[in-house]
């Protein structure tokens, strides 16, 4: 049950980011606003999430995990209820910032609690599960939103997020103990946070694995941002056919996350990351070749999309766990830095893939290849710093 609660915490933020995107036209019509203002509600949530992660990590290193976690989930719950009854777009913007702050608390502190409570193979197993759900959440969120809209209106989307927040709040209250003893807490405010960040930035292995994840997210978000245009407008597929393809890719990522969680009991996580990076890189290069020389055929595009998305399940969880293993003495700050690196990299991928409009897959393919190459480069650098793959898992006794 503890794993379920922590996994739900890691998923609330990503789900709240994108779940109501299918309802944008309905929201704009009801609230009497423009499409650009609706896009600002996504930006507002990202700003809130970034702020929440920056605050939650160091605050929990000082106060412990439980109290900040309860504060963050309660804020997310109340803001989600507020979004469901928002009377105008200005109120929705403010509430989305607050919702993002609460979601950021949950994302960071869920990882921090896990790092406090587990070690060795168990850390890698649960981190794979959490990262798998967290990584697939922003991909399936629009699909979930679309299903909700079949039976209700846009406000019901926020009701669902409110229910998830309430379940998480009850789970933390009754199932999650305080995981950071007083002896391991750090006094100080923002200066302490900055000092801890500087300490972590001097740890080459932590930085390398953080950037492995960040640039894998860069490649993944290129797919998320542009795949609908490629599949529907360039290949001529229907929206239903695209949704099926999207769901298959997402389930592939989830399946490999769960498989990776099982394999880490006997296989070093670096070996799993290596396999994932090789497959993703080959898929991205095949998409680039298809875009440059073959007029983007479906027989290249669809398999390339699957093998770009699914192997991320072998990368995110293991990369996050290997980085977190380097930040145990201030896990909250380390978790915040991981989240910020992931979010920042993902957020800059979206505008890059739209450079050539909606009638070329080349910017998307280039962005994906660049992300894969940079991620692979930092993976190699991390291996040099840690001595490569070993039979002993980090943190194991």
N, C-alpha and C positions, 0 to 999 in steps of 0.2 A: 504493500500500500504506500509505503514511503516513496518508492520509485515512481508510482503513479502520480503522487502529489508533485514531486519534483519535476516530472516530465510535463505535467499540466502547466506548471509555472513557466517552464521554458517555452511553451507553445502559445500562451495567451497573447504576448506581445506581437509575434508574427501574425497570428490570426486576426488580431484587432487592426493590424496595418492594412490588410488587403481584403478582408471579408466583405466589406460593403462597397467595393469598387463596382460590381455589376449594377448597383443601385444608384450610381451617380446621376443618371438622367432623372430618375424619380425624385431624388433629394433636391437637385437643382430646381426642378419644377415646383415642388411643394414649398421650398423655402424662398423661391423667387430670386435665385442667384445664378451666377455664370459658371461655365465649366472651369475657368481659371481659378475661381474661388474654391471650387470643389477640390481641385488639385492641391490647393493650399492646406486642406484638411489632412492630406497625407504628409505634407511637409511639417505641419504642426505636430503630428504624432511622432515623426522622426526626431524633431527637436526635443520633444518631451522625453522620448526614449533615451536619447543621448544624455540629456541632463540627469535623468533618473539613474543611469548607469554610473555617471561620474560621482553623484552624491552617494548612492547606495553602497558602492564598494568600500570607500574609506570609512563611511559612517559605521558599517557593520564590523570593520576591523577594530573600531574603537568601542562600540556598544554591544557587540555580539550580533548574531544573525536574526534572532527571533523577532525582536521588537521592530527593527526596520522592515523586516519582511511583512509583518502584520500591518504596519503603516502603509506600505506600498500596495498590498493587495486591497486593503480597504479603500485607498484612494482610487485604484483602478475600478473597483466595484461601484463606488459612488459616481465617478465620472462616466462610466458606461451607462448607468441609469439616467444620468443627466443627458447624455447623447440621445438616448431613446425618446426623450421628451423635449429636446431642444426646440425652441420656438423660432429661431432664425440662425443664419449661417455664422454670425459673429459669436453667438453663444456656443455653437458647435465647434468653432475653431478653438476657443478657450478650453472647452471640455476635452477636446482631442489632445491638447497639450498635457492636461492633467492625467488623462488616460494613459498617455505615453510615459509620463513620469512613473506612474504606478506599474505599468508593464515593464519598464526598465529595471525597477527594483526587483520584480519577480525573476526576470531573466538572469540578472547578475547574482542574486542571493541564492537562487536555486542551485547554480553551479558551485557557489561558495560552500553551501551546506554539504553538497556532495563531496567536495574536496576535503572538508573537515572530517566527514564520517567514514570515508573509504580510503583504501590504499591499494597499490599494486594492481593485480588483474581485475579486482572488483571495481576499481575506479574506471578503468578503461571499458569494462563491460557496460556499466551504467551510463558513462559519458557517451558512449556510442548510441545507446537508446535515446538519451535526452537530445543529443545533437541530431539524431535521425529525425525525431519528431519535430524539433525546432527548425531543422533545415527544410523539411517538407511542408511545414505549416504555411509559409507564405506562398508556396506553389499551389496548394490545394484550397487555400482560403477563398479565392474568387469562385471556385466551384461550389464550395459550401454556401457562400453567399447567394449564388444563383439558385441553389436548391431551396434555401429559405424563402427567397422571393417568389418561388412557385406557389407557396402556401401563405405568404404574408406580405407585408410591406417593409420598407427599408428600416423602420424603427425596430422591427422584430430582430434584425441582425444584432443590434446592440443589446436587446434583451437576452439573446443567446450568450453574448460575451459577458453580460452581467451574471448569468447563471454559472458560467465557467469560473468567474472570479469568486462567486460565493462558495462554490465547491472547493476551490483552492484555499479560501480563507478558513473554512471548516477543517480542511485537511491539515493545514498548518497548526491550527489551534489544538487539534486532538492527536496528531500523529508525528509532528516534527518537533523534537526537543531542541533546546539551545545547544548548538554544536561547537561553539567557540568558548572554551573556558576562559575565565578572567585572566589567568596567567599568560595567555597568548594574545591578549588584546593590546592595541597600541593607542596611546594617548596622542592628542594633537588634532588639528583641523586640516584645512586645505593644504597648509605647508607640509604636513606629514604625508598627505596624499601625493603631493608633487615629489617629495623625497623618495617615497616608495616607488613611484613611477620611474624616477631616474635610476633607482637601483635595478628595477626590472629591465629597463632599456639597456643596461650594461651587461645583462645576461644574454649572451648571443643565442643560446638555445631557445630561451623563451621568445625572444624577438623573431627568430627564424620560424618557429612553429606558428606563432601568431600570424605571420605574414603568409605562411603556407595556406592557412585557412582563409585569410582575407582575400588573397588573389584567386583562390578557388571559388569563393563567393562572387568575385568580380566576373569570372567566366559564367557562373551559374545565372547571375542576374542579367547578363547579356541575353541568355536564352529566354528567361522569364519576360523580359521587356519586349523582345522582337519576334518571338516564335509565332505569335498569333498572326502577325502581318505576313510572315513568310509562308506559313501553312495555308492560310485562307486566301490572301490576296495574290500571292505568287504561284502557289500550287493549285489553287482552286478548290480546296477542301471546304466543306460546310463547317459551321460553328460546332455542330454536334460531333463531327468527325475530329475536329481539332480538340474538343474537350476529351474525347476518348483517348487520343494520343497523349494529351497532357496528363491524364490520370494514369495511364500506363507508365509513363516516365516517372511520375511521382511515386507510384507504388514500387517501382524498381529501386528508387533511392531508399525508400523505407525498408524494403527487403534486404538490401545490402547492408544497411545500418544494423539491422537485427542479426544478420549473419556475421558481421564484423564483431558485434558484441560477444558472440559465441566463440569466434576464432581467437580472440585476444587471450583466452585462457591458455592457449598453447603456442600461439604465433606472436612474435614481437610486433607491436603496432606499426613500427616503421615499415615492415615488409608489406603490410596491408595498405599503408599510404602509398608506397611505391607502385603497387599494382594499380591502385586507383588513379594515380597521376599519369601513368603510362597509357591506360585505356582512355582517359579523358583527353589527353594530348593527341592521341591518334585520331580520336573522333573529331576534335576541333580542326586538325589539319585536313582531314578528309572533307569537312564542310568548307574549308577555305579553298581547297582544290576544286570542289564542285561549284563554288561561287565564281571562281576566276575563269574556269575553262569549260564547264559543262552545263552552264545555264541553270544551275541549282536544281538538279533532278530530285524527285521524291525518293528514289531508291538510295540516294546518298543522305538526304536531309533527315528523313525519319529515323534511320538507324543511328545517324550521328547525334541527333538530339537525345535519343535514349542513352547512348554510351557516354554522353557528356553529363547527363543528369544522374543516372543511377549510381555510378562509382563514387559520386560525392559522399555517399553513405559510408565509404571506407576511409574518407579523408577527414571530414569535419570532426567526428567524435574522437578519433585517434590523435589528430593534430591538437585539438583543444585539451585533451588529457595530458599529452606530452608537454605542452606549454604550462598547464596548471601545475604539473609536478615540479616545475622550477619556481613556483611562487607560493609555496605552502605557508610561509610565515606571515604573509598578508594576502590570503586567497581572495578577499573581497576586491582589493585593488587589481590583482591580476585578472580576475573575472571581468571587472569593468573594462580593462584594457583590451581583453579579447573581444568583448562585445562591441566596443567602439571601433576597433580595427575592422571587424566583420561588417558593421553597419556602414562605415564610411566608404569602404571599398565597393560595397554593393550599391550604394546610392549614386556613385559617380559613373557606374557602368551604364545605367539607364539612358542618360542623355547622349552618350557616345554612340549607341547603336542606332540612333535616329538621325545621324548626320546626313545620310543620303536619302532620307524620306522613307516611304513604306514600300518601295519597289526594288530594293536591292538588299541582299543578305550579306553583302561584303563587309559593311561595318560591324555587324554582329559577329561574323566569322573571325575578323581580325581581332576584335575585342576578346573573344573567347581564346584565341591562340595566344595573345599577349598575356592574358591572365594565367593560362596553363604554364607558359614558359617561366614567368616570374615565380609562380608557386613552386615549380620544380627546382628552380635555382635556389630558393631558400630552403627547400627540403635537403638539397645536397649540402648546403652550408651548415644546416642543423646536424647532419650526420658527421661532418668533420669536427664539430664542436663536442659531440657526444661519443665519438669513437665508433660511429656506425651502429649497425644492428648487433645486439647481443642476445644471448639466451635468457638473460635475466630482465624481467620487466622493471621499468623505473618505479621506484617506491616499494618494490616487493621486498619482503624480509629475506 
